[in-house]
């Protein structure tokens, strides 16, 4: 009788353990899914902070920052992400960077290792030295190589023109790297892109409002939203 009770007791214990393990396996994905709306809102907030910093740069300099700076030979030096650091409460970090030398010069090695938290998407599953918030570098967009853009060149409406977008892992860049995406890459957004937002990606507009949109958004909508003076009507 004692042996039988012991056997039943062990069986009961195993049932409880298996039940707890199953509950853990089922709850973790649900928990992650439940947290994603919070992370998505954090991502939108960070993109808004970046867009406001870009606009504050424009207030002081009279233009949007260039996509990148160049030396006398036309070699790329630094990204717009570096140029707006003072407007993101990152003055101390900014002062450690030698803007006369390339972003990856040994003299800038310390800064390379310190990515501002505002540049990290909370849902990004990738390493923290790469970021997914980029500009579209094209003569038809808000960023045009080393040529700074004046605000009066943006005639499609500040609330209808994309300033920066979020991309997938393939198009992610180091935060200091003077590289973004071109129009072809931006228009390649599709449901096969792997982002941290379950079929969505983000955009910040020139008026600093931010919006999550579907990865199956039409190419026509994207091109209309990304260009600064096409005259298209863009609906959220």
C-alpha positions in Angstrom: 0.0 0.0 0.0 2.8 2.4 0.9 4.6 1.7 -2.4 1.4 2.3 -4.3 0.8 5.7 -2.6 4.4 6.6 -3.3 3.9 5.8 -7.0 0.8 7.9 -7.2 2.5 10.7 -5.3 5.4 10.7 -7.8 2.9 10.6 -10.7 1.0 13.6 -9.3 4.2 15.5 -8.9 5.2 14.8 -12.5 1.8 16.0 -13.7 2.2 19.2 -11.8 5.7 19.8 -13.2 4.6 19.1 -16.8 1.6 21.4 -16.3 3.8 24.2 -15.1 6.2 23.7 -18.0 3.4 23.9 -20.5 2.0 27.0 -18.9 5.4 28.6 -19.0 5.8 27.8 -22.7 2.3 29.2 -23.5 2.5 32.3 -21.4 6.0 33.5 -22.6 4.9 34.1 -26.2 1.7 35.8 -25.0 3.6 37.9 -22.6 6.0 39.0 -25.4 3.0 39.7 -27.7 1.3 41.7 -24.9 4.4 43.9 -24.4 4.8 44.7 -28.1 2.3 47.5 -28.2 4.2 49.2 -25.3 7.5 48.8 -27.2 5.9 50.1 -30.4 4.8 53.2 -28.6 8.3 53.6 -27.2 9.6 53.3 -30.7 7.3 56.0 -32.0 8.3 58.2 -29.1 12.0 57.8 -29.9 11.4 58.5 -33.6 9.5 61.7 -32.6 12.5 62.7 -30.3 14.8 62.3 -33.3 12.5 64.3 -35.6 12.2 67.1 -33.1 16.0 67.1 -32.8 16.3 67.4 -36.6 13.9 70.3 -36.5 15.8 72.1 -33.7 19.0 71.7 -35.8 17.1 73.4 -38.6 16.1 76.2 -36.4 19.7 76.9 -35.5 21.3 76.3 -38.9 18.6 77.3 -41.3 18.6 73.9 -43.1 18.0 70.3 -42.2 21.2 68.5 -41.5 22.8 66.9 -44.6 22.6 63.1 -44.9 26.4 63.1 -44.3 29.3 65.5 -44.2 32.3 65.2 -46.5 36.0 66.3 -46.6 37.6 68.4 -49.3 38.0 65.3 -51.5 34.3 64.4 -51.1 34.9 61.4 -48.8 32.1 60.8 -46.3 32.9 61.8 -42.7 29.8 61.9 -40.4 26.1 61.1 -40.4 23.2 63.4 -39.7 22.7 61.2 -36.6 26.0 62.6 -35.2 25.2 66.2 -36.2 22.0 66.2 -34.1 23.5 64.8 -30.9 23.5 68.2 -29.2 19.7 68.4 -29.7 19.2 65.0 -28.1 20.9 66.0 -24.8 24.0 64.3 -26.0 26.4 67.3 -26.0 29.0 65.4 -23.9 29.1 62.6 -26.4 29.2 65.0 -29.3 32.2 66.8 -27.9 34.2 63.6 -28.0 33.8 63.3 -31.8 36.3 64.8 -34.2 34.1 65.9 -37.1 37.2 66.6 -39.2 38.1 62.9 -39.3 36.0 60.0 -40.5 33.4 58.4 -38.2 35.5 55.2 -37.9 38.9 56.9 -37.4 40.8 55.7 -34.3 40.3 59.1 -32.7 36.5 58.5 -32.8 36.8 54.9 -31.4 35.4 55.8 -28.0 32.2 57.3 -29.4 31.6 54.4 -31.8 31.1 52.2 -28.7 28.4 54.4 -27.2 25.0 54.4 -28.9 22.5 56.8 -27.5 19.4 54.9 -26.3 17.1 57.1 -28.4 18.6 55.4 -31.5 17.6 51.9 -30.3 14.2 50.5 -31.3 12.9 48.7 -28.1 11.6 45.9 -30.3 14.8 45.4 -32.3 16.2 41.9 -31.9 19.6 42.8 -33.4 22.8 44.0 -31.8 22.8 47.4 -30.2 25.6 48.8 -32.4 23.2 48.8 -35.4 20.1 50.9 -35.7 17.0 50.9 -37.9 16.1 54.6 -37.9 17.4 56.0 -41.2 16.8 58.7 -43.7 16.0 58.2 -47.4 19.0 59.7 -49.2 17.7 60.9 -52.6 17.5 64.3 -54.4 13.7 64.0 -54.2 13.6 63.5 -50.4 14.3 65.4 -47.3 17.9 64.3 -47.2 20.1 64.7 -50.3 23.7 63.6 -49.8 26.0 66.3 -48.5 23.6 69.1 -49.6 21.5 70.4 -46.7 17.8 70.8 -47.5 15.9 74.0 -46.9 12.4 73.7 -45.4 10.8 75.8 -48.1 11.9 73.1 -50.6 9.4 70.8 -49.0 6.1 71.8 -50.8 4.0 68.6 -50.3 3.2 69.6 -46.7 5.1 68.9 -43.6 2.4 66.5 -42.3 2.5 64.5 -45.6 6.2 64.2 -46.1 8.3 61.5 -44.4 11.5 62.7 -42.6 12.9 59.4 -41.4 11.7 55.8 -41.6 12.4 52.5 -39.8 13.9 49.7 -41.8 14.6 46.0 -41.4 17.8 44.2 -40.3 19.2 44.0 -43.8 19.2 47.8 -44.1 20.2 48.6 -40.6 23.4 50.7 -40.1 25.9 51.6 -37.4 24.5 54.7 -35.7 27.6 56.8 -36.6 28.0 55.4 -40.1 27.4 58.1 -42.8 25.1 55.8 -44.7 21.3 55.5 -45.0 19.0 54.0 -47.6 18.3 55.1 -51.2 14.8 55.4 -52.7 15.0 51.9 -54.2 15.6 50.3 -50.8 12.9 52.4 -49.2 10.4 51.4 -51.9 11.3 47.7 -51.3 9.3 47.6 -48.1 7.2 44.5 -48.2 5.6 41.8 -45.9 8.8 39.7 -46.1 10.8 42.4 -44.3 11.7 41.2 -40.8 11.0 44.0 -38.3 10.3 44.0 -34.6 6.8 45.1 -35.0 4.8 42.2 -36.4 4.1 43.3 -39.9 4.5 47.0 -39.2 7.2 49.7 -39.6 7.4 53.3 -38.5 7.8 56.7 -40.1 8.3 60.2 -38.7 7.0 63.1 -40.7 8.5 66.6 -41.1 6.0 68.0 -38.7 7.3 65.4 -36.2 4.2 63.3 -35.9 4.9 59.6 -36.2 2.9 56.8 -37.6 3.1 53.0 -37.8 2.2 51.6 -41.2 1.8 48.1 -42.7 4.6 46.4 -44.6 2.2 45.8 -47.4 1.7 49.5 -48.0 1.6 50.3 -51.7 4.7 51.6 -53.6 2.6 54.5 -54.8 1.8 55.6 -51.2 5.4 55.2 -50.2 6.8 57.2 -53.1 4.3 60.0 -52.5 5.1 60.2 -48.8 8.9 60.1 -49.3 9.2 62.8 -52.0 9.1 66.5 -51.0 7.5 68.1 -54.0 5.6 65.6 -56.1 2.2 67.1 -55.5 0.7 63.8 -54.5 -2.0 63.5 -51.9 -0.9 61.3 -49.0 -3.5 59.9 -46.7 -2.7 58.3 -43.3 
